[in-house]
Amino acid sequence: MAKNIFSRPAGSAAQADSVVVIGLGRFGGALALELEAQGTEVLGIDASEEIVQSYNGRLTHVVRADSTKEEVLRQLSVHEFDRAVVGIGTDIEASILTTSRLLTFKKPQIWAKAISEPHAEILAQLGVDHVIRPEHDMGKRVAHLVRGSLLDYVEFEDDFVMIRTSPPREAQDRPLGVLGLRDKYGITIVAVKRPGGIWGHTTAQTVLYEEDQIIVQGSKTQAERFSNLT
């Protein structure tokens, strides 16, 4: 029988900086460990005793439980958390049922992993705040890195991206304020890193050099076109 492993008085809330991670496979486990490393209290839940034992002592709290049952989640005080991650992937039924139970609590903001487009659609239709497709999203990201001169790539909604690249010749050796890059290419260079240095914000007076790395923001097409200039 699952129990309230936080041992809080009835009606008390989970700590503000705490997250429940349900499903401790490769995605959920890595996420939970990274949260712990950043100082976040984590309650890890998995249906496998072997997996739970492997995280014992590595997470703040870890318990074997059936997350598809609402009463079990309540006994674990999951309804008191502000944030929940459903990392269950291969068992789509368990993923959907667990997510449905969390949604009845109203409170947790939910991130849920999907392993296919139909899975993602169902989660979105249920009302999940954030649907994550790790393999799909990473594949898209790497594709942009492979086919261009990008060093890193982050895509947001509405076709907006931020990329890390090297400054093309046209952007070198003169202050950014006189180059007119936004008017000409529809992009903004927001940060620069000198060799051996740290990232810093750019200004109109910033001069870029061949060895620098820069962060460029703009639409996907415009940012990639700019990064591919010679």
C-alpha positions as CSV (number, residue, x, y, z in Angstrom):
1,M,0.0,0.0,0.0
2,A,1.4,3.4,-0.9
3,K,1.7,5.9,1.8
4,N,2.3,9.6,2.2
5,I,6.1,9.5,2.2
6,F,6.4,13.3,2.8
7,S,4.8,12.9,6.2
8,R,3.1,16.3,6.1
9,P,0.0,17.2,8.1
10,A,-3.3,16.7,6.3
11,G,-4.1,19.7,4.1
12,S,-0.5,20.9,3.9
13,A,1.1,21.6,0.5
14,A,4.2,20.2,-1.1
15,Q,7.2,22.4,-0.9
16,A,7.2,25.2,-3.5
17,D,10.4,24.0,-5.2
18,S,9.3,20.3,-5.7
19,V,8.3,18.2,-8.6
20,V,6.7,14.8,-9.0
21,V,8.1,12.7,-11.8
22,I,6.0,9.7,-12.7
23,G,7.8,7.1,-14.8
24,L,11.6,6.8,-14.2
25,G,12.7,5.4,-17.6
26,R,15.5,7.0,-19.6
27,F,13.7,10.3,-20.0
28,G,12.0,10.6,-16.6
29,G,15.0,9.3,-14.7
30,A,17.4,11.7,-16.4
31,L,15.0,14.6,-15.8
32,A,14.5,13.7,-12.2
33,L,18.3,13.4,-11.5
34,E,18.9,16.8,-13.2
35,L,16.2,18.4,-11.1
36,E,17.9,17.0,-8.0
37,A,21.2,18.2,-9.1
38,Q,19.7,21.7,-9.4
39,G,18.4,21.6,-5.9
40,T,14.8,20.7,-6.6
41,E,13.0,18.2,-4.3
42,V,11.8,15.3,-6.4
43,L,9.2,12.6,-5.7
44,G,9.9,9.8,-8.2
45,I,7.2,7.2,-8.9
46,D,7.5,4.1,-11.0
47,A,5.6,0.8,-11.2
48,S,8.8,-1.2,-11.4
49,E,10.4,-2.3,-8.1
50,E,13.8,-2.7,-9.8
51,I,13.7,0.8,-11.2
52,V,12.7,2.2,-7.9
53,Q,15.5,0.5,-6.1
54,S,18.0,1.8,-8.7
55,Y,17.0,5.4,-7.7
56,N,16.9,4.8,-4.0
57,G,19.3,7.3,-2.4
58,R,19.6,9.3,-5.6
59,L,16.3,11.1,-5.4
60,T,14.7,12.9,-2.5
61,H,11.9,10.4,-2.4
62,V,11.2,7.4,-4.7
63,V,8.3,4.9,-4.4
64,R,6.8,2.0,-6.3
65,A,3.2,2.7,-7.0
66,D,0.4,2.3,-9.6
67,S,0.0,5.9,-10.9
68,T,-3.2,5.1,-12.8
69,K,-5.1,4.9,-9.5
70,E,-6.3,8.3,-8.1
71,E,-6.4,7.1,-4.5
72,V,-2.7,6.0,-4.7
73,L,-1.7,9.4,-6.0
74,R,-3.6,11.1,-3.2
75,Q,-1.9,8.9,-0.6
76,L,1.4,10.1,-2.0
77,S,0.2,13.7,-1.8
78,V,0.6,14.2,-5.6
79,H,-2.4,16.5,-5.6
80,E,-0.5,18.9,-3.4
81,F,2.3,19.4,-6.0
82,D,2.4,22.4,-8.3
83,R,4.3,20.6,-11.0
84,A,4.2,17.1,-12.3
85,V,6.0,15.3,-15.1
86,V,4.5,12.1,-16.7
87,G,7.5,10.4,-18.2
88,I,5.7,7.1,-19.0
89,G,6.3,6.4,-22.7
90,T,5.9,2.8,-23.9
91,D,2.7,2.1,-21.9
92,I,0.4,4.6,-23.6
93,E,-2.6,3.4,-21.6
94,A,-0.8,4.0,-18.3
95,S,0.4,7.4,-19.6
96,I,-3.1,8.5,-20.5
97,L,-4.8,7.2,-17.4
98,T,-2.1,8.8,-15.1
99,T,-2.4,12.1,-16.9
100,S,-6.2,11.9,-16.6
101,R,-5.9,11.4,-12.8
102,L,-3.5,14.3,-12.5
103,L,-5.9,16.6,-14.4
104,T,-8.7,15.8,-11.9
105,F,-6.6,17.4,-9.2
106,K,-6.6,20.8,-11.0
107,K,-3.5,22.0,-9.3
108,P,-0.3,20.5,-10.9
109,Q,1.0,22.0,-14.0
110,I,1.7,19.0,-16.2
111,W,4.4,18.0,-18.6
112,A,3.7,14.7,-20.3
113,K,5.9,12.6,-22.6
114,A,4.4,11.4,-25.9
115,I,6.0,8.7,-28.1
116,S,3.9,9.3,-31.2
117,E,1.8,12.0,-32.9
118,P,-1.5,10.3,-31.9
119,H,-0.3,10.0,-28.3
120,A,0.6,13.7,-28.4
121,E,-2.8,14.6,-29.8
122,I,-4.6,12.7,-27.1
123,L,-2.6,14.3,-24.4
124,A,-3.3,17.7,-25.9
125,Q,-7.0,17.0,-26.1
126,L,-7.0,16.0,-22.5
127,G,-5.7,19.5,-21.6
128,V,-2.1,18.8,-20.8
129,D,-0.1,22.1,-20.4
130,H,3.1,20.8,-22.1
131,V,3.3,17.8,-24.4
132,I,6.9,16.6,-24.8
133,R,8.2,14.4,-27.6
134,P,11.9,14.0,-26.7
135,E,13.1,11.9,-29.7
136,H,11.0,13.9,-32.2
137,D,12.1,17.3,-30.9
138,M,15.8,16.2,-30.6
139,G,15.6,14.8,-34.1
140,K,14.3,18.1,-35.5
141,R,17.0,20.0,-33.6
142,V,19.9,17.9,-34.7
143,A,18.6,18.0,-38.3
144,H,19.1,21.8,-38.3
145,L,22.6,21.4,-36.8
146,V,23.6,18.8,-39.4
147,R,22.5,20.6,-42.5
148,G,23.9,24.1,-41.7
149,S,26.6,26.0,-39.9
150,L,24.7,26.1,-36.6
151,L,26.4,25.2,-33.3
152,D,23.2,25.0,-31.4
153,Y,19.5,25.5,-32.1
154,V,16.4,26.2,-30.0
155,E,13.0,26.5,-31.6
156,F,10.0,28.3,-29.9
157,E,6.4,28.6,-31.0
158,D,5.3,30.8,-33.9
159,D,8.4,30.0,-36.0
160,F,10.8,31.9,-33.6
161,V,14.3,30.5,-33.0
162,M,17.5,31.3,-31.3
163,I,20.7,29.8,-32.8
164,R,24.3,29.7,-31.8
165,T,26.7,30.2,-34.7
166,S,29.8,32.1,-35.9
167,P,29.5,35.6,-37.3
168,P,29.6,35.7,-41.1
169,R,32.1,38.1,-42.7
170,E,29.5,40.7,-43.3
171,A,28.9,40.9,-39.5
172,Q,32.6,41.2,-38.6
173,D,34.9,44.1,-37.8
174,R,32.3,46.9,-37.6
175,P,29.9,48.0,-34.8
176,L,26.6,46.2,-35.0
177,G,24.8,49.5,-34.9
178,V,26.0,50.5,-38.4
179,L,25.5,47.1,-40.1
180,G,21.6,47.2,-40.4
181,L,21.3,43.4,-39.9
182,R,17.8,43.5,-38.7
183,D,16.6,45.5,-41.7
184,K,18.6,43.4,-44.1
185,Y,18.1,39.9,-42.7
186,G,15.3,40.2,-40.2
187,I,17.5,38.9,-37.3
188,T,19.0,40.3,-34.1
189,I,22.4,39.3,-32.6
190,V,21.7,39.3,-28.9
191,A,24.8,37.9,-27.3
192,V,28.5,37.2,-28.1
193,K,31.2,35.0,-26.6
194,R,34.9,35.7,-27.2
195,P,37.4,32.9,-27.4
196,G,38.1,31.8,-23.8
197,G,35.5,34.3,-22.5
198,I,31.9,34.1,-21.3
199,W,28.6,35.1,-22.9
200,G,27.7,38.8,-22.8
201,H,24.9,40.9,-24.3
202,T,25.6,42.8,-27.4
203,T,25.1,46.6,-27.9
204,A,25.1,48.9,-30.9
205,Q,28.8,49.4,-30.3
206,T,29.7,45.7,-30.2
207,V,32.2,44.6,-32.8
208,L,32.3,40.9,-33.8
209,Y,35.3,38.9,-35.0
210,E,35.8,35.7,-36.9
211,E,36.6,33.6,-33.8
212,D,33.6,34.8,-31.8
213,Q,30.4,32.8,-31.2
214,I,27.1,34.6,-31.4
215,I,23.4,34.1,-30.4
216,V,21.0,35.1,-33.2
217,Q,17.2,35.4,-32.9
218,G,14.6,35.6,-35.5
219,S,12.3,33.5,-37.7
220,K,13.6,30.0,-38.6
221,T,14.2,30.8,-42.2
222,Q,15.8,34.2,-41.6
223,A,18.1,33.0,-38.8
224,E,19.3,29.9,-40.8
225,R,19.8,32.0,-43.9
226,F,22.0,34.5,-41.9
227,S,24.0,31.7,-40.3
228,N,24.8,30.2,-43.8
229,L,26.3,33.5,-45.1
230,T,30.0,33.2,-45.8
